[in-house]
Amino acid sequence: MDEREICDHFLAQAKACDGLGSPFTANLCRALAKVLDANTGTGRAVLGWSGDARADALALRLCGALHALVLTGAGERLARIYPPNKARKSEIAAVLPEAIARSDERIVAGLAGAPQTNEIARSAMLLPGFLTVARETGLPLDLCEIGASAGLNLLFDSFHYRYGDAEWGDPASPVRLAPEARGLALPLDGEIHVRYRAGCDIAPIDVADATARLRLRSYVWADQAARLARLDAALSLAEKFPPLLVKADAADFVEKALATRQPGGAFVLYHSIMWQYLPRATKDAITAMLEQAGRQATAAAPIARLRMEPRDPANNWAVLSLTLWPSGETRRLAHCDYHGRWIEWMG
């Protein structure tokens, strides 16, 4: 990609950040588009990026590397322009060149890792789907999540949820989610019993590793304090109840999970805002495996696929969809904010 395309990518990311309630990160992306040049290794690495900047989330890689400096105290002057401090666009642009030059090698190293956020609020989008499966099957759930990152959303049944006046979950939980509830009233009746839970990722994050936790925190946009607080609360739970995570290709993981499923439970494959990053061959393989296994599903051993994913890139929301076998019917249950700020239930 040429430099103009790289700058356009940063400006497009800024616009997306504006829409997702992150004005500081938006201004940071705009400033980076102006100040990056070939005088630093960071500038050369970014402006000479050989891959697809959008697909590689290049702007967010750089924002994460800078945020990591602030979180570790390595960027003292940089921290002055970061929340909770207020900084004008001109101040952000003035500070960045010196901050980048001072920590050049560390920033370049940070660009190597793809962003992982493990957004906890997406559990509030998925919960009504899990409840639907539990109610309709009357069985405990065997959970398998692909693209699980640190596996924090595997612990969704340990969180507390509030949708308007309705509540579900552990009132003493440190993780408290309260998205705006739109549309029809969400059906929150029923209980969930999890018999088994496991997740996979091509680069799983070990919550017991301090460096890995820092990486996870650094990718939370710096002006979204509530997201960072949710993440920290979920990490505290995961330290006590570490989720089962494996490093694996999603298709391989699904194949093994389907082959070892047991009757007496509802097998639930789920994922949120990750399907778009999978290669076409992997998507096709997972879809084919689920359809084949679905033809053999029974009331005593049902299969569900629950996903929160965008259906149309032109929309600024994701769709919560559920396919449940043996019937094989697919239902679009809700529209959801990507970061879990609101859910519009359609039923």
C-alpha positions in Angstrom: 0.0 0.0 0.0 1.2 3.5 -0.7 1.4 6.3 1.9 -1.8 7.9 0.7 -3.7 4.7 1.3 -2.2 4.3 4.7 -3.2 7.9 5.7 -6.7 7.2 4.4 -6.9 4.1 6.5 -6.0 6.1 9.6 -8.6 8.7 8.8 -11.2 6.0 8.2 -10.4 4.5 11.6 -10.8 8.0 13.1 -14.3 8.2 11.7 -15.1 4.8 13.1 -13.9 5.8 16.5 -16.0 8.9 16.4 -19.1 6.7 15.7 -18.2 4.4 18.6 -17.9 7.1 21.2 -14.1 7.4 21.3 -13.2 11.0 20.4 -9.6 10.9 21.8 -8.7 7.8 19.8 -10.3 9.4 16.7 -8.1 12.5 17.2 -5.1 10.3 17.9 -5.6 8.5 14.5 -6.0 11.9 12.7 -2.8 13.2 14.3 -0.8 10.1 13.4 -1.9 10.4 9.8 -0.3 13.9 9.8 2.9 13.3 11.8 4.2 9.9 10.7 7.2 10.1 8.4 10.4 8.2 7.5 12.5 9.7 10.3 11.6 6.9 12.7 11.4 3.2 12.4 7.7 3.4 13.4 7.0 5.8 10.5 8.8 3.6 8.0 7.1 0.5 9.3 3.6 2.0 9.1 4.0 4.0 5.9 5.7 1.0 4.2 3.2 -1.6 5.4 3.2 -4.5 3.0 -0.1 -6.0 4.0 -3.7 -4.7 3.9 -3.8 -1.9 6.5 -7.6 -2.3 7.1 -7.6 -6.0 7.3 -4.5 -5.9 9.6 -6.1 -3.1 11.8 -2.8 -1.2 11.4 -4.1 2.0 13.0 -5.3 0.1 16.1 -2.0 -1.8 16.3 -0.2 1.6 16.5 -2.8 3.0 19.0 -2.3 -0.1 21.1 1.5 0.2 21.1 1.2 3.9 22.2 -1.4 3.1 24.9 0.9 0.3 26.3 3.6 3.0 26.8 1.2 5.1 28.9 -0.1 2.1 30.9 3.5 1.1 31.9 4.7 4.6 32.7 7.2 4.5 29.8 5.6 7.5 28.0 5.5 10.2 30.7 5.1 13.1 28.3 2.7 11.1 26.1 0.5 10.4 29.2 -0.2 14.1 29.5 -2.3 14.0 26.3 -4.1 10.8 27.3 -7.4 10.6 29.3 -8.4 11.6 31.9 -6.4 14.6 30.8 -7.9 16.9 28.1 -5.8 17.7 25.1 -6.5 19.7 22.0 -5.8 18.2 18.5 -2.8 20.5 18.1 -1.3 19.3 21.4 -1.7 15.6 20.4 0.0 16.2 17.1 2.8 18.2 18.9 3.6 15.5 21.4 3.6 12.4 19.1 6.8 12.9 17.1 9.1 13.1 20.2 7.2 10.3 22.0 7.5 8.0 19.0 11.2 8.7 18.5 11.9 8.1 22.2 10.2 4.6 22.2 10.7 3.8 18.6 11.9 0.2 18.9 9.3 -0.7 21.4 6.5 0.7 19.2 7.7 -1.1 16.1 7.7 -4.4 18.1 4.1 -3.6 19.2 3.0 -3.4 15.6 3.7 -7.1 15.1 0.7 -8.2 17.2 -2.9 -8.1 15.8 -5.3 -6.3 18.2 -7.2 -8.3 20.7 -9.8 -6.7 22.9 -12.0 -9.6 24.2 -14.8 -7.1 24.6 -16.7 -8.2 27.7 -19.9 -6.3 26.9 -20.6 -8.6 24.0 -21.7 -11.2 26.6 -24.7 -9.0 27.2 -25.6 -9.4 23.5 -25.1 -13.2 23.6 -26.9 -13.9 26.9 -30.4 -13.8 25.5 -29.3 -16.3 22.8 -27.9 -18.7 25.4 -31.1 -18.4 27.4 -33.1 -19.2 24.3 -31.1 -22.4 23.7 -31.4 -23.4 27.4 -35.2 -22.8 27.4 -35.9 -24.5 24.1 -33.8 -27.6 24.7 -34.2 -28.0 28.5 -30.6 -29.2 28.6 -27.3 -28.0 30.1 -25.0 -26.3 27.6 -21.7 -27.5 26.2 -20.0 -24.2 25.1 -17.4 -23.9 22.4 -16.2 -20.4 21.4 -14.0 -19.7 18.4 -11.9 -16.6 18.3 -12.0 -16.6 22.1 -9.0 -14.3 22.7 -8.5 -14.6 26.5 -11.7 -16.6 27.0 -13.3 -14.0 29.2 -16.7 -14.3 27.5 -16.7 -18.1 28.3 -17.4 -16.9 31.9 -20.5 -15.0 30.9 -22.8 -16.8 33.4 -20.7 -15.4 36.2 -21.5 -11.8 35.2 -24.5 -9.6 36.3 -26.7 -8.1 33.6 -29.3 -5.3 33.6 -31.5 -4.5 30.7 -33.6 -1.6 31.8 -35.6 -2.9 34.7 -34.8 -6.5 34.1 -31.8 -8.3 35.7 -30.1 -11.7 35.3 -27.1 -13.2 36.9 -25.0 -13.0 40.1 -25.7 -9.7 41.9 -22.4 -9.9 43.6 -20.4 -10.3 40.4 -17.6 -7.8 39.8 -18.6 -7.7 36.1 -21.7 -5.7 35.7 -23.2 -5.1 32.3 -26.1 -2.7 31.6 -26.6 -2.1 27.8 -29.4 0.0 26.6 -32.4 -2.3 25.8 -34.3 -1.4 22.6 -37.2 -3.0 20.8 -39.2 -5.8 22.3 -38.7 -6.9 25.9 -35.8 -9.3 26.2 -36.9 -12.8 27.4 -34.6 -13.4 30.4 -36.6 -16.1 32.1 -34.9 -19.4 32.8 -31.6 -20.7 34.1 -28.4 -21.7 32.4 -26.4 -24.7 33.5 -23.0 -25.1 31.8 -21.7 -28.6 31.6 -18.6 -27.9 29.6 -16.8 -24.8 28.3 -13.8 -24.4 26.1 -12.5 -21.9 23.5 -9.8 -21.6 20.8 -7.8 -18.8 19.3 -4.9 -18.7 16.9 -3.1 -16.5 19.5 -4.9 -17.1 22.8 -4.1 -14.8 25.7 -3.0 -16.3 29.0 -4.6 -14.2 31.7 -2.0 -15.5 34.2 0.8 -13.7 32.2 1.3 -10.0 33.1 2.7 -9.1 29.6 -0.4 -10.7 28.0 -2.7 -8.9 30.3 -1.0 -5.6 29.4 -1.4 -6.3 25.7 -5.1 -7.0 26.2 -5.6 -3.7 28.2 -3.6 -1.7 25.7 -6.0 -2.4 22.9 -8.9 -0.9 24.9 -9.3 2.7 23.6 -7.9 5.0 26.2 -10.9 7.3 26.5 -13.3 4.4 27.2 -12.7 4.0 30.9 -15.8 1.8 31.4 -14.6 -0.8 28.9 -11.2 -0.9 30.7 -13.0 -1.3 34.1 -15.1 -4.2 32.7 -12.0 -5.9 31.4 -10.2 -5.6 34.7 -13.2 -7.0 36.5 -13.4 -9.9 34.1 -9.6 -10.6 34.4 -10.1 -10.8 38.2 -12.7 -13.5 37.7 -10.5 -15.3 35.1 -7.6 -15.5 37.6 -9.9 -17.4 40.0 -11.6 -19.5 37.3 -9.3 -19.7 34.3 -11.2 -20.7 31.2 -10.0 -23.7 29.1 -8.3 -22.2 26.0 -6.4 -24.0 23.2 -4.3 -22.6 20.5 -5.9 -23.9 17.3 -7.3 -23.2 13.9 -11.0 -22.6 14.3 -12.0 -25.4 11.8 -9.8 -27.9 13.6 -11.2 -27.0 16.9 -14.8 -27.3 15.7 -14.1 -30.6 14.1 -12.7 -32.1 17.3 -15.4 -30.6 19.5 -18.2 -32.0 17.3 -16.5 -35.4 17.2 -16.4 -35.6 21.0 -19.8 -34.1 22.0 -21.9 -36.1 24.3 -25.7 -36.6 24.5 -27.6 -35.0 27.4 -26.4 -31.5 26.6 -26.9 -28.8 24.0 -23.7 -28.3 22.0 -23.3 -24.5 21.4 -20.7 -23.1 19.0 -20.6 -19.4 19.3 -18.5 -16.4 18.1 -18.7 -12.6 18.2 -17.1 -10.1 15.8 -14.5 -12.5 14.5 -16.0 -14.4 11.5 -14.9 -11.6 9.1 -11.3 -12.3 9.9 -11.4 -16.0 9.0 -10.2 -17.3 5.6 -13.0 -18.3 3.2 -11.8 -21.9 3.3 -12.1 -22.0 7.1 -15.6 -20.5 7.1 -16.8 -23.0 4.5 -15.3 -25.9 6.5 -17.0 -24.9 9.7 -20.3 -24.3 8.0 -20.2 -27.7 6.3 -19.3 -29.5 9.5 -22.1 -27.9 11.4 -24.6 -28.7 8.7 -23.5 -32.3 8.6 -23.6 -32.7 12.3 -26.9 -30.9 12.4 -28.4 -33.6 10.2 -27.6 -36.1 12.9 -28.7 -34.0 15.9 -31.5 -35.1 18.1 -33.6 -33.6 20.9 -31.3 -35.4 23.3 -28.2 -34.0 21.6 -29.1 -30.8 19.8 -26.6 -28.4 18.2 -26.7 -24.7 18.2 -24.8 -22.0 16.5 -25.0 -18.6 18.1 -23.2 -15.7 16.5 -23.0 -11.9 16.9 -21.6 -10.8 13.6 -22.2 -8.0 11.0 -24.4 -9.1 8.0 -23.9 -6.0 5.9 -20.7 -3.9 6.1 -22.9 -0.8 5.4 -24.7 -1.3 8.7 -23.2 0.1 12.0 -24.6 -2.8 14.0 -24.2 -6.6 14.3 -26.9 -9.2 14.1 -27.4 -11.9 16.8 -28.4 -15.0 15.0 -29.3 -18.5 16.2 -29.4 -21.7 14.3 -30.7 -24.7 16.2 -30.7 -28.3 15.1 -32.3 -30.8 14.6 -34.8 -28.4 12.9 -32.0 -26.3 11.4 -34.0 -23.1 11.5 -32.1 -19.9 11.7 -33.5 -16.9 13.5 -32.3 -13.3 13.7 -32.8 -12.5 17.3 -31.5 -9.0 17.7 -29.5 -6.1 16.4 -26.5 -5.3 18.6 -23.9 -2.6 19.0 -20.4 -3.8 18.1 -19.1 -2.9 21.6 -22.2 -4.1 23.4 -23.6 -0.6 24.2 -27.2 -1.5 23.1 -29.3 -4.4 22.0 -32.5 -4.3 20.0 -34.4 -7.5 20.5 -36.5 -8.8 17.6 -37.3 -12.3 18.9 
